[in-house]
Amino acid sequence: MMIISLDGGIRRRPLVANYPELHQLIPYPFQDIMNLIADHVKAHDISFYDLLLAVEREEPRSLWVNPTDAHPNGKAGRLFAARLRDCVRTSYPVKGTSNFSRCPTEPFPSSVG
């Protein structure tokens, strides 16, 4: 889990991003816990971004550093970064603008491989 505070010159709003545990993605064994966290965060009007959506269609082992280390590798990092980039672009206005929307919850088409 990561909390980022971004200041677009209009307001300071945190963003909570959930980095999934990469051993099993479908079904995700920690979905209930992630839902509790998401509900709590959203109840405080904080954007919650589930990075599981960036990798759920991938073979879990293809996202690991090596066969005995399930930390995210470069491929996972690129997928996570692309999702975070899209969230920040859509959820945080450029200084001096008034456009604002929530982080999307539906999967983006994968442009990272």
C-alpha positions in Angstrom: 0.0 0.0 0.0 1.3 3.4 -0.9 -0.1 6.9 -0.1 0.9 9.7 -2.4 0.1 13.4 -1.6 -0.2 15.5 -4.8 -0.6 19.2 -4.8 -1.9 20.6 -8.1 -2.0 24.1 -6.8 -5.8 23.8 -6.1 -6.0 21.4 -3.1 -3.9 18.8 -1.4 -5.5 15.3 -1.9 -3.9 12.0 -1.1 -4.1 9.0 -3.3 -3.9 5.5 -1.9 -2.6 2.8 -4.2 -2.9 -0.9 -3.3 0.0 -3.0 -4.6 -1.3 -6.6 -4.7 0.5 -9.6 -3.3 1.7 -11.4 -6.5 1.4 -15.1 -5.6 -2.2 -15.6 -6.7 -4.1 -13.0 -8.7 -7.4 -14.7 -9.6 -9.2 -15.3 -7.4 -7.3 -12.7 -5.3 -7.0 -14.2 -1.7 -6.9 -10.8 0.0 -9.9 -9.2 -1.8 -11.9 -8.9 1.4 -9.1 -7.0 3.1 -8.6 -4.8 0.1 -12.3 -4.0 0.0 -12.3 -3.0 3.7 -9.3 -0.7 3.1 -10.9 0.8 -0.1 -14.2 1.4 1.7 -12.5 3.2 4.6 -10.3 5.3 2.3 -13.2 6.3 0.1 -15.4 7.1 3.1 -12.8 9.8 3.9 -13.0 11.2 0.3 -9.6 9.9 -0.6 -9.0 8.3 -4.0 -8.2 4.6 -3.9 -6.5 2.9 -6.8 -6.3 -0.8 -7.0 -3.2 -1.9 -8.9 -4.4 -5.5 -9.0 -6.3 -4.3 -12.1 -3.0 -3.7 -13.8 -1.8 -7.3 -13.4 -4.7 -9.5 -12.8 -4.6 -11.1 -16.3 -0.9 -11.8 -16.1 0.7 -15.1 -15.0 1.8 -14.3 -11.5 5.3 -15.8 -11.9 5.9 -13.6 -14.9 5.7 -10.6 -12.5 8.3 -11.9 -10.0 11.9 -10.9 -9.6 12.9 -14.6 -9.8 11.3 -18.0 -9.1 12.0 -17.7 -5.3 11.4 -14.0 -4.9 7.8 -12.8 -5.6 8.7 -9.1 -5.3 7.5 -7.2 -8.4 10.0 -7.3 -11.3 10.4 -4.7 -14.1 7.4 -5.9 -16.0 5.2 -5.5 -12.9 6.7 -2.1 -12.2 5.9 -0.9 -15.7 2.3 -2.2 -15.5 1.8 -0.5 -12.1 3.4 2.7 -13.3 1.2 2.9 -16.4 -2.0 2.5 -14.2 -0.7 5.1 -11.7 0.1 7.5 -14.5 -3.4 7.2 -16.0 -4.9 7.7 -12.5 -2.9 10.8 -11.8 -3.6 12.2 -15.3 -7.4 11.7 -14.9 -7.8 12.4 -11.2 -5.6 15.4 -10.5 -6.0 18.6 -12.5 -3.2 20.5 -14.0 -2.5 23.7 -12.1 -5.0 26.4 -13.1 -7.7 24.0 -14.4 -10.9 22.8 -12.8 -11.3 19.3 -14.3 -11.4 16.7 -11.7 -12.6 13.0 -11.7 -12.1 9.9 -9.6 -9.5 7.3 -10.3 -11.0 4.9 -12.8 -11.9 1.4 -11.4 -12.3 -0.4 -14.7 -9.2 -1.9 -16.4 -7.4 0.2 -19.0 -6.4 -1.5 -22.2 -2.8 -2.8 -21.6 -0.2 -0.7 -23.4 2.7 -2.2 -21.5 4.0 -5.6 -22.0 
